[in-house]
Amino acid sequence: MTRSDILALLEPVIDPDLGQTLGALGAIHDVEISGDRVRIFLQAVQPLHWVARRLDHDCKATVLASYPNADVEVLVREKGGTTRRTPALAGIKNLIAVASGKGGVGKSTVAANLAAALAQRGASVGLLDADIYGPSQPTMYGLASQTMRAEKSADGKITGYPNEAYGVKVASIGFVMQRDQAAILRGPMLAGYFTMLVEQIVWGELDFLIFDLPPGTGDIQLTLTQRIPLTGAVVVTTPQEIALADVRRSIQMFTKVNVDVLGIIENMSYFTPPDMPDRKYHIFGQGGGTTVAKEFDVPFLGEIPIDVRVREGADEGFPFVLDPESGALGDAFRQVAENIVRETRRANARSTDSAVEISL
């Protein structure tokens, strides 16, 4: 049993998330052999926790199939990533802001379904509802009647814990105040509540924390964006020109604070009548999202059509993407989530931060 033998066995092993071999990905960092003991060092770009566990299992099984007496240890390390300056976020691998330059484009609905789609594909996911003017995630996740569980330590420090539904941890200003109260808060008070959500919530280990930003591009959005160590941002728009002007401002805002724009999602792209599945009616225009994506050289993450079932799911507290009969519409959300994972890994690959070992 030589190092070359083990490398030859490992190279065809498939990364279950990316669908490529470890050899093609350059993910086999090193192999050490001492007697019957084999230590395999893998280095991948921000793998999900479930991917790391699968790689651990598959690499061990591959080696043991040829060398049944071997003592195999697999260490998976993540390459790149965003430094977490806030201790409360230390266990979160990727923090993605979902933004819109204006209200009414379905940003929060998209954020809710993206979080659910990521959880559906095996990621550990949190959803931070910082749309302080109109916190809607508690309703969309069927948690509107819940409050936030909190504990106060002897030194007076308050620690909060997110609620959970459908495999997604959810924290929202809506759990600590009424919707009409949030609407009348001024900037400094809003920032204070936001700081509480970011710095005093115990999330545990997450692959993704989806951050539902307030709509707009003003001082509050800039302040909030600068306070959290974002991996990147996605911008939600509708196709018409009046919405695209706001998208341009959003992209410029993120560029100003050095946040990667992972891409643009076009919501309400078209309507397909249930009795005419081959027809598409572009009610709000066509191609606006792709136009702006090309203009700023950022990825276009996909189109989400208009469908009353998405609205019904949101009102009933059930993210539509989780419906077993979601069909092509559910696939559209899942494809956007897949594209976000891809762009997140690319963003992390560009990071200069050192590798960190993943606990399996």
N, C-alpha and C positions, 0 to 999 in steps of 0.2 A: 504494500500500500504506500504509494508515493504521493507527493503534492500534486504532480501532474495527473495522476489517476483521479484524484478527488476533483480537481478542476474540470476534467473532462466529464465527470458525472454531473457536476453542478451546472455547467453552462446551458444545457437544454431545459433546466427547470424554469417554469413559466411564472412570471409575476402575475397573480390572478387579477390585479386591478388594471394593469396596462395591456395584458395579453401578449407581452413580449418575453423573450428568454432573458435570463440573468446575464448570459454572455453578451447578447445584443445591447443590453442596457448598461453594460460595464459596471454591474452592481456587485461583483465578487471582488471585494477589496483585498482579501488575503486568506490563506489557509495555512494552519500550523498543525504539524503532526509530531506526536511524541509517543512512541510505542503504539498502543491501540487507541490513544486519545486523539481525536480530531477536533480542532477549533476552526469554525468557519466564520469569517468576518464579512458581512454584507453591508454595503453602503448604498442606500437608495434615496431618491429625492422625496422627503416627507411622505413615507408610506403611511397608509391608514393603520390603526392598531390591528384590525382584523387581517390586513395584508401581511403585517409582520408576523402574526401568529401562524398564518398559513405557510409563509415562507419557512418559518422555523420547522413546522411539521413536514413539509415536502422535502426540504433539504436533508433532514434527518432520515426520512424514509428512503430517499434515493441512495444515500451512502450505506445505510444498513442493509438494503437489498443486495448489495455487492459484498459488504463486509459486516456480517451479522454480529461479530464480536466487538465492533468498534464502539467507543464511548464518544458520542458526537455532541458537541455544543455549538449552537448557532447564536451569534451576536449580530443583531440588526441595528445599524446606526442610520440616523437620518442626516442627510447632507443639506446644508443650507437651512433657511427658516428665518423667522423674524424674532429678534431679541425682545423678550417680554420685560419691559421696565416695571410693570405693575405686578407685584407678587401674586395677587389674586388671579392673574391670567397665566401664571407660570406653567400650568398643566395643559394649556390650550395650544395646539400645534398651528392652527390657521384661523385667523380672525378676518372674516369677509364682510365688508360693508355693502349693504344693498341700498342704493340711493336713487333719488329722482330729483330733477331740477324743479319740478312743480308737483302739486298734489293732483290726484284724480287719474293717475296712469296705472293704478293697480300695484304699486310697489309692495305694499304690505301683503297683499294676496300672493304675489310672486314669491316674496321672502318666505311666507308660511309653507308654500308648496315645495320650494327648493330645500328647506330644512328637512321636510318630511321625505323628499326624494333621496337626499343624502343618507338619512337614517335607514331608508328602505334598502339601499345598496350596501349596508353594513357599517357605515361610519358612526362614530359616537358624536352626537350633535347637540349644540345648545342654540337657543334663539333668544337674543337680547333685544327686546322691544324698546328702542329709544325714540320712537316716534311720539315724543312727549306731548305734542299738541293733540294727538288722536290715537292713543294706545289701543290697538285692535287685536293684537295677538292673543290675549286672553279669550276673546270671543271666538276667534278662528280655531283655537285649540280646545274649545269646550271647557275653559277654565275660568270663565267670567265670574263665577261665584266664589272663587278661591282668593285667599289672601296670601301674603308671603310669610313663610315661617322665618322667624328671626330669634336670635339669642343675644343676650347682653352679658359681656364678661365682667369680672370684678373691677377692671379698670375702665369700664364704661364703653368699651368698643362693641359696636353692634355688627353681628354677622348674619347675613341673609342666605336663604337657600331657595333655589329655583323650584318651581312646580314642574311636573312632568306629565306628558301625554303623548301617546303614539311613538314612544321611544325618543322623544325630543325634550330636553330640559328647557323650560321657558321662564324668563324673568321679564317683568314689565313694570313700568311706572303705574300701570293700571291695577297692579296688586296692592299698591300702597296709597292710592288716592283715587277719587272719583274722576271720571272723564271730564266733567265740567270744571273741576278744580284745576286740572292740568292746563286747560285752555286759557286761563287768565294769569298764569304765572309769567313773570318777567325773566329776562335773560339770566341774571345772576342766580336766581332761585332754580331755574331750569338746569343750569350747569351744576348746581349743588346736588340736585336729584340724580342727574346723570352720573356724577362722580360716585354717588352711593351705589348705583347699579353696577358700575365698573369695578370699584375697589372693595366692595363689602359683600359681594356675592360669592359663595363657594361653589365653583363649577365642577371641580375634580378634573380628571383627564378627559379632554375632548379632541377629536380630530378637527372639528370645525365649530366655531362660534359664529353664527350668522347674526349680523348687527343691522337691525332695521332702523335706518337713520330717519330723522324728520325730513320732510320734503323741503327743497329750497337750497340756496347757495349763499346764505347770509353769514353773519358773524357767528351765530350759534352753531351752524354746521361746521364752519371752519374750526371753532374752538373744540367741539366734540371730536372732530377728526384728528386734531393734533394731540389730544389727550390719550388716545389709545394706539397701541402698536399694530396697525393694520398690516395684514399680508397683502391685501389689495381690495379693490372696490369694483362692484358691477353697477351699471347704471341702467335703470328701467325707463323705457319711453313708450309712447305710442307713435304711429307712423307719421302723423300730420306735422307740418312745418312749425306750427306754433309750439309744439312740444319739443321739437328738435333744437330750437333756439335755447331752451333751458338745458338740454343735454349738453350742448356745447359749453355752457357755463359750469355745469357739474364737472366735466372733464378738465376744464381749466382750473377749477378749484382743487381737484385732487393733484393735478400736476404741480400747482403752487406749493402744496404741502408734501410733495415727494411721495405720494401714494400711487402704486401701480394701478392702472385701470385694467382689470382683467377682461373686460369686455362689455358689450351692450346687449341687453335683452329687449326685444320689441314685443310688447304686450298688446293684446287686442288687434292683432295683425290683420285678421280677416274673419268672416263669419261663414260657416258652412251649414246650410239647413239640414236638419236630420233626415229629411226625405230626399235630399239631393247631395249625397256624400262626396260627389266629384266636383261640386261647384264651390268656388271661393268668391265671396263678396268683400272687397276691400273698402269697408265703410269709412275708415279714417285715412284713406290714401294707401300708397304702396311703396315699400322700399326705403322709407326714411331712415330706419335703423341701420341698414347696410350702408347707406350713403354717408352717415356721420361716422360710422366705424372706419370706412375707407378714408374719410377726410382727416381723421386723427390717427390713422394707422393703429387701431386697436381691434381686437377680435370681435366678430359678431357671434354672439353665443346662441342665437336662435330666436324663432318666432313662437309666440303663444297665441292661439286663436281665441276669439270671443266665444264663450259657451256659458249658458245660464247655470250649468251644473257646478261650475267653479264658484259662482256667487252663492248658490244654494249650500254648497259644502262649507263655505266660509261662515255663512249665517248660522249653520247648524253645528259648528264647532268640529268639523271633520275635513282635513286637507284633502281635496279631491284626488290628488295623485295617488292616494292610498286605496282608492276604490278599486276592487278587483276588475270592475267593468269600465275602468277609465279609458281604455282603448287608445286611439291615436292621440287624443288630447293628453292623457297621462304620459304617453311616450314623449310628447313634446317637452313636458316638464322634466322628465328623466334625462332626455338628451341635453337639455340646458345644464342640468346638474352635472352630467358627465363632462361637458365642456368646461364647466367651472373647475372641476377637479383637475382636468388637464392643464388649464391655464394657471391654476394655483401651483401645481408641481413645476411648471416652467418658471414661474416667478421665484419659487424657492431655489431653483437651480441657479438663478442669477444672483442669489444672495451670497455674500462673502462670509457669513457666520460659520463657525466651526461646527463639526458634526456632533450630535448628541445621541447617546445610546438610548434605545427604546426598551422599556420594561415590558416583558411579555407575561 
